[in-house]
Amino acid sequence: MQIRNMDAIDKVILYHLGRNARTSSQDIAKILQGMSFTITDRAVRQRLERLQKNKVIVGYAAILNPNLVSEKVNRTILVKFKYSKTLSEAIERLTRYVNESPFCIYAARLSGDFDWVCHFVFSSVEQYDLETNNFLNRFADLIADFRSYESKATKSSPYVLFDEYESHEKKIQVHTILNSIKKHDNLNDRLNAIAESLVKYFDAKFARIWFYDKKSKTLILKYSAGKYKNINGEFSKIPLNSLKIGAVAKTKKPVVSNDVFHDPRIKYHDWAKKEKLRSFAGYPILYKGDLVAVLGMFSQKTLSPSDFEILGMFSDQLSKELSGFFETKDFLVT
């Protein structure tokens, strides 16, 4: 069974098992029912049996506390391959070796300066030394360069299938917001609705829209929603050399952060801590490749890569939706 042939229910099941393999079929059925799927506990169990039979699920594992693993001898190994006529055969031997070795908890092919990485965990330095000697001799025909680094695990996590159902729902939400904005006939009302939508639908503490003034090469704050509604404060005018909003305008690319407490692009870290802000997202609004405005928001929640992607899609669609106003120069709001 290929991943592409799985339906939405299968993906939801795998997503929740990836987060916690002890989640019961009954709990998964309740989650699915909450998503408007009509399914029973028994049907979930039948799907699990099918997923196991088709080797989509090949096993269930306990996740060890990283502190426990770090008490062992941890080594991250980097290998650069020696190219020869038998290279593919040697890589197959290496692949079998790491798959059969219980002390190897991770291995992957790389692109760049090194060709292979693996992580070994042993109970003693003596075990590591013996196995390193074995490894170097066993793959002498493959190894051009070998590096070993002492490492300490700080996180241990199962593989979680990307929650496509949640992403799909967010995309639908984007189109719902855009459709609701269309009911406003003038640009001022639309832009005000956009800022308010970021607060309401994207969990923003506050959201703002700056318009770009070509003459002064300055971003001018026109709309602000959420906790801070004032548009005449310190950030009412922002030059292009500013580290955050200015960077969005200058590069015409998004600027995002999930650590505003420490991010050097954020000016007031104490203020961010006081407001319990975690994330920032800034996106350009373009017309025919030229910058028109910058959309920015702060949130108290950590945004996932899919959240940033959805916000980017939202901004791209806004550029298209507002293009009619840009055509008529109505966007020069005051």
C-alpha positions in Angstrom: 0.0 0.0 0.0 1.5 3.3 -1.1 1.2 6.5 0.9 -0.5 8.2 -2.0 -3.3 5.6 -1.9 -4.3 6.3 1.7 -7.4 8.2 2.4 -8.0 11.0 4.9 -9.0 8.7 7.7 -5.8 6.6 7.4 -3.7 9.7 7.6 -5.5 11.0 10.7 -5.0 7.5 12.3 -1.3 7.6 11.5 -0.9 11.2 12.7 -2.3 10.4 16.1 -0.4 7.1 16.5 2.8 9.0 15.5 2.2 11.4 18.3 1.4 8.6 20.8 1.4 4.9 19.8 -0.6 4.1 22.9 -3.7 6.0 21.6 -6.5 3.5 21.6 -8.7 2.8 18.6 -11.7 4.0 20.7 -10.0 7.4 21.3 -9.0 7.6 17.6 -12.6 6.9 16.6 -13.8 9.8 18.9 -11.3 12.1 17.3 -12.4 11.1 13.8 -16.1 11.5 14.8 -15.2 15.0 16.0 -13.9 15.7 12.5 -17.3 14.7 11.1 -16.2 11.2 9.9 -18.7 8.5 10.5 -16.6 5.6 11.9 -16.7 3.1 14.8 -14.1 1.8 17.1 -14.3 -1.6 15.3 -13.7 0.1 11.9 -10.6 1.9 13.2 -9.2 -1.5 14.4 -9.9 -3.0 11.0 -8.0 -0.1 9.4 -5.1 -0.7 11.7 -4.9 -4.3 10.8 -4.9 -3.4 7.1 -2.2 -0.8 7.6 -0.1 -3.4 9.5 -0.7 -6.1 6.8 0.4 -3.7 4.1 3.5 -2.7 6.1 2.5 1.0 6.4 2.8 0.3 10.1 5.8 -1.9 10.7 5.9 -1.8 14.5 5.3 0.2 17.7 8.0 1.5 19.9 8.5 3.1 23.3 10.1 6.5 23.4 12.9 6.7 26.0 13.6 9.7 28.1 16.5 11.6 26.3 18.2 12.0 29.7 18.3 8.2 30.0 19.8 7.8 26.5 22.3 10.6 27.2 23.7 8.7 30.2 25.0 6.2 27.7 28.0 6.7 25.3 26.5 8.7 22.4 28.5 9.2 19.2 27.5 10.8 16.0 29.5 9.4 13.0 30.1 11.2 9.7 31.5 9.3 6.7 32.8 10.5 3.4 32.7 7.8 0.7 35.6 6.6 -1.3 34.4 6.4 -4.8 35.1 3.1 -6.7 33.4 0.6 -9.0 32.0 -1.3 -6.1 30.6 1.8 -4.3 26.9 0.8 -4.7 27.6 -2.6 -3.3 29.5 -1.2 -0.4 26.6 1.2 0.4 24.2 -1.7 0.4 26.5 -3.5 3.0 26.5 -0.3 5.1 22.7 -0.1 4.9 22.3 -3.7 6.1 24.8 -3.1 8.9 23.0 -0.1 10.4 19.6 -1.8 10.0 20.8 -4.9 11.8 22.7 -3.0 14.5 20.6 -2.4 17.7 23.1 0.3 18.9 22.5 2.4 15.8 19.4 4.5 16.4 19.6 6.7 13.3 21.3 6.6 9.9 20.9 8.6 6.7 22.5 9.4 3.3 23.7 13.0 3.1 24.5 15.5 0.3 27.4 17.9 0.9 30.8 17.5 2.4 29.9 14.1 3.9 27.9 11.2 2.5 26.6 9.4 5.5 25.6 10.1 9.1 24.7 7.6 11.9 24.2 7.8 15.6 25.5 5.1 17.9 24.6 4.5 21.6 26.7 2.2 23.7 26.8 1.2 27.4 30.6 1.9 27.8 33.5 3.5 26.0 35.1 0.1 25.6 32.1 -1.1 23.6 32.3 2.0 21.4 36.1 1.6 20.8 35.6 -2.1 19.8 32.8 -1.4 17.5 34.6 1.6 15.9 37.5 -0.6 15.1 35.2 -3.2 13.7 33.4 -0.5 11.6 36.5 1.0 10.2 37.9 -2.4 9.1 34.6 -3.7 7.8 34.1 -0.7 5.5 37.7 0.2 4.8 36.9 0.0 1.0 34.1 2.6 1.5 35.5 5.2 3.9 37.6 8.1 2.6 37.0 10.2 5.7 35.6 9.3 9.2 34.6 11.7 11.9 33.2 10.8 15.4 31.6 13.4 17.7 30.5 13.0 21.3 26.8 14.0 21.4 24.1 14.4 24.0 20.4 13.8 23.2 18.0 16.6 24.1 14.9 15.3 22.3 13.5 11.9 21.3 10.4 11.8 19.2 8.5 9.4 16.9 7.9 10.2 13.3 4.7 12.1 12.9 2.9 12.0 9.6 2.1 15.6 8.6 -1.5 16.4 9.5 -2.8 17.0 6.0 -6.4 17.1 7.3 -5.6 20.0 9.6 -3.8 21.8 6.7 -6.7 21.2 4.4 -9.0 22.7 7.0 -6.8 25.8 7.3 -6.7 26.3 3.5 -10.5 26.2 3.5 -10.4 28.7 6.3 -8.2 31.0 4.2 -10.7 31.0 1.4 -13.6 31.6 3.9 -11.8 34.7 5.2 -11.1 36.0 1.7 -14.7 35.5 0.7 -15.9 37.4 3.8 -13.5 40.3 2.9 -15.0 40.6 -0.5 -18.3 41.8 0.9 -16.6 45.2 1.6 -16.7 47.5 -1.3 -13.9 49.9 -0.5 -10.2 49.2 0.2 -10.1 50.8 3.6 -12.8 48.4 4.9 -11.2 45.4 3.3 -7.8 46.1 4.7 -9.3 46.7 8.2 -11.1 43.4 7.9 -7.9 41.6 6.9 -6.0 42.8 10.0 -9.0 41.8 12.2 -9.1 38.4 10.5 -5.5 37.7 11.4 -6.4 38.3 15.0 -9.6 36.3 14.9 -8.6 33.3 12.7 -4.8 33.1 13.1 -4.5 33.6 16.9 -2.6 36.8 16.6 -2.2 39.0 19.6 -2.2 41.9 17.2 -1.8 42.4 13.5 -0.8 45.3 11.3 -0.5 46.5 7.7 2.1 49.0 6.6 1.9 50.6 3.1 5.1 51.3 1.2 5.8 55.0 0.3 8.2 55.0 -2.7 9.1 58.6 -2.3 10.4 58.4 1.2 11.2 54.7 1.0 9.3 54.2 4.2 6.7 51.8 5.5 3.7 53.7 6.9 1.3 52.0 9.3 -2.3 52.2 8.2 -4.1 49.4 10.0 -3.8 47.7 13.4 -6.1 45.2 15.0 -6.0 43.3 18.3 -4.5 44.6 21.5 -2.6 47.5 19.9 -4.9 49.5 17.6 -3.0 52.8 17.7 -1.3 53.6 14.3 0.5 56.7 15.5 3.1 55.2 17.8 6.8 54.4 17.5 6.3 52.0 14.6 4.0 54.2 12.5 6.9 54.8 10.1 9.5 52.1 9.5 12.6 52.5 7.3 13.7 49.7 4.9 16.8 49.0 7.0 14.8 47.9 10.0 15.5 44.3 10.9 12.0 42.9 10.8 9.3 44.7 8.9 11.9 46.5 6.8 13.5 43.2 5.8 10.2 41.9 4.4 9.8 45.1 2.3 13.4 45.1 1.2 13.7 41.4 0.2 9.9 40.9 -0.7 10.2 37.7 1.2 8.6 36.5 4.5 10.3 37.0 7.8 9.2 34.5 10.5 10.3 33.7 14.0 9.2 31.3 16.8 11.5 32.8 19.4 10.7 36.5 19.7 12.2 36.5 23.2 15.7 36.2 21.8 15.4 37.0 18.1 17.8 39.9 17.3 15.3 41.2 14.7 12.9 42.0 17.6 13.7 45.4 19.1 12.1 45.0 22.6 12.7 41.6 24.1 11.5 42.6 27.6 8.2 43.8 26.1 7.9 40.5 24.2 8.3 38.5 27.4 5.8 40.7 29.3 3.3 40.1 26.5 4.2 36.4 26.4 4.7 36.6 22.7 6.3 33.6 21.0 6.0 34.1 17.3 6.2 36.7 14.6 5.2 36.5 10.9 5.6 39.2 8.3 4.7 38.8 4.6 4.8 41.1 1.6 1.8 42.2 -0.4 2.8 42.6 -4.0 1.4 43.9 -7.3 3.1 42.8 -10.5 6.2 42.1 -8.5 6.4 45.4 -6.8 5.9 45.9 -3.1 2.6 47.5 -2.0 2.4 46.7 1.7 3.7 44.5 4.5 1.4 42.3 6.6 2.7 41.5 10.1 1.4 39.7 13.2 2.6 38.6 16.7 1.1 35.6 18.4 1.4 34.0 21.9 1.5 30.5 20.3 4.3 28.8 18.5 3.5 28.6 14.9 4.2 25.4 13.0 5.8 25.3 9.5 2.4 24.6 8.1 1.0 27.7 9.9 3.7 29.8 8.3 2.9 28.2 4.9 -0.8 28.9 5.2 -0.1 32.6 6.2 2.1 32.9 3.1 -0.7 31.5 1.0 -3.1 33.9 2.6 -0.8 36.8 1.7 -0.4 35.6 -1.9 -4.1 35.4 -2.3 -4.6 38.8 -0.8 -2.2 40.3 -3.4 -4.4 38.7 -6.1 -7.7 39.7 -4.5 -6.6 43.4 -4.1 -5.1 43.7 -7.5 -8.2 45.4 -8.8 -7.7 48.3 -6.3 -4.1 48.5 -7.2 -4.9 48.8 -10.9 -7.0 52.0 -10.2 -4.5 53.5 -7.8 -7.2 53.4 -5.0 -4.6 51.8 -2.7 -3.1 55.2 -1.9 -5.2 55.4 1.3 -4.7 58.2 3.7 
